[in-house]
């Protein structure tokens, strides 16, 4: 049974060799982190969400978010926006400049500043507008598949995942990812995986299996990924917070699905991965910016190490890459001759 849970997936004409994906994680899924996760076994990865409006206005910062990592043979760009016209222009720009394999529309972000623009979870709440945005994106995308990520609804009294998913599929979406929490929940409470199973069955029936469903939410371990696949029948798993500080979770999950067990990753390898991410981020953003951004990331990489509270306090003061290397030297393996 477990071996059957790991398998290739097709999203429209795009064939992906495995079904363990890095989700679009705001503030993390830049190409440095995606590169580390691909090395750690991720089959496919999404950029962090990019503003369609900012892209149309020509934001250089926005463009930088969509750079492909050197070891990515395939990748997806995620866009957010509530205007069909802006989404159409943004998708055209992305397709022409960055050549992604897939373009994803964020209809799930619960952050107020995103929602108030009519984007993110506001689109799950408004299936008609979601359909209009998807149709505009599909029109501009040409042969590039457009996918959609949704929430279960606005709040417990207003669950709209079914209507939103059907609207997206009817408008041309090639796949749907469901994070089965409401906008009101944010990232609190429990993700309701039963909704994932229901959505998988619904779209299998309504689209003759042409629109796969991917699951997100509460996947913090290989065992959780296995259970999501087994319990819901979804086509693949999106790792988000579960991959922070542990890019090896993809390889571990694959081992578990194929062989029934997996090897632990020593702390030294986690720290080495973090230092590699720092190196990549310095090359992309400059040392000062990279060192600031890596503070939160190293807090994740160093989780579980002895003296954790003191270590996190020291991480918050680091200014240079050399200081990071010195700080973590006691936790890494001796240099090999």
Secondary structure as GFF3:
##gff-version 3
##sequence-region A 1 337
A	DSSP	alpha_helix	2	5	.	.	.	ID=ss1
A	DSSP	beta_strand	9	11	.	.	.	ID=ss2
A	DSSP	beta_strand	14	16	.	.	.	ID=ss3
A	DSSP	beta_strand	20	22	.	.	.	ID=ss4
A	DSSP	alpha_helix	31	39	.	.	.	ID=ss5
A	DSSP	beta_strand	44	45	.	.	.	ID=ss6
A	DSSP	beta_strand	50	51	.	.	.	ID=ss7
A	DSSP	alpha_helix	52	56	.	.	.	ID=ss8
A	DSSP	alpha_helix	60	64	.	.	.	ID=ss9
A	DSSP	beta_strand	76	80	.	.	.	ID=ss10
A	DSSP	alpha_helix	84	97	.	.	.	ID=ss11
A	DSSP	beta_strand	102	107	.	.	.	ID=ss12
A	DSSP	alpha_helix	112	115	.	.	.	ID=ss13
A	DSSP	alpha_helix	121	125	.	.	.	ID=ss14
A	DSSP	alpha_helix	127	141	.	.	.	ID=ss15
A	DSSP	beta_strand	145	155	.	.	.	ID=ss16
A	DSSP	beta_strand	158	159	.	.	.	ID=ss17
A	DSSP	alpha_helix	161	170	.	.	.	ID=ss18
A	DSSP	beta_strand	175	182	.	.	.	ID=ss19
A	DSSP	alpha_helix	193	206	.	.	.	ID=ss20
A	DSSP	beta_strand	212	216	.	.	.	ID=ss21
A	DSSP	alpha_helix	222	232	.	.	.	ID=ss22
A	DSSP	beta_strand	236	239	.	.	.	ID=ss23
A	DSSP	three_ten_helix	241	243	.	.	.	ID=ss24
A	DSSP	alpha_helix	249	259	.	.	.	ID=ss25
A	DSSP	alpha_helix	267	285	.	.	.	ID=ss26
A	DSSP	alpha_helix	287	301	.	.	.	ID=ss27
A	DSSP	alpha_helix	308	315	.	.	.	ID=ss28
A	DSSP	alpha_helix	321	328	.	.	.	ID=ss29
A	DSSP	three_ten_helix	329	331	.	.	.	ID=ss30
###
